């Protein structure tokens, strides 16, 4: 099955500092490609994989689940760790959920986390009904392109496969229960207005992680896919500054984790 235009993974070999970027549920690397290219242009080593079941047609996502998506980012993280002195993990939406799971499993090998509108729980009654509804209908309307910027568009599925949603809710429960295991420096950027992930997700996350180096940035002009929205440059600049600060600290004999 051919990939959707823009769904291709992206990698760049740079210096000894690596960044793994994780895209969101039913999305593709296109939503993070400008961010990845920004970091690559500044000399960082960058990996932006395509998650299994994504980037083709929504039916291809039905037989996949969170263990498949996590296995892909885990492989990429290990590959970056083999060739970089430090590895940071960035994520948008479900990509943030996967980033948190990597932090929980790999500990201080993850030098820091940058999360944009991460999801950790089911908010709506529709999501809570998925365990039953998935047996009745295979999909629901799509959730891509929640972008305030006129003309902004996210490459992703026009339908949301409910079997995959059910798997995502299981990942949320797993990650939420282990949030106290997250100790890494954390930069969290959340949109004031988000029609996909309620801001209470970020509030819950911040209340439970054990990280002591935490910065929260509220994005006033963007919706859910903020990496393609009005505040994209702010996200790019703040995330690079976060990486540079922690890299400098490690170079002076501190720790990045």
Secondary structure, DSSP 8 states (H G I E B T S, - for coil): ----TT---EEE--SSEEEEEE--TT--THHHHHHHHHHHHTT-EEEE---TT-SS-GGGGTT--HHHHHHHHHHHHHHHHHH-SEEEEEEETHHHHHHHHHHHHHGGGS-EEEEES---S--SHHHHTHHHHTTT-SEEE-------STT----S-SEEEHHHHHHHHHHHHHHHHTGGG--S-EEEEEESS-SSS-THHHHHHHHH---SSEEEEEESS--S-GGGSTTHHHHHHHHHHHHHHHHHHHHTT----
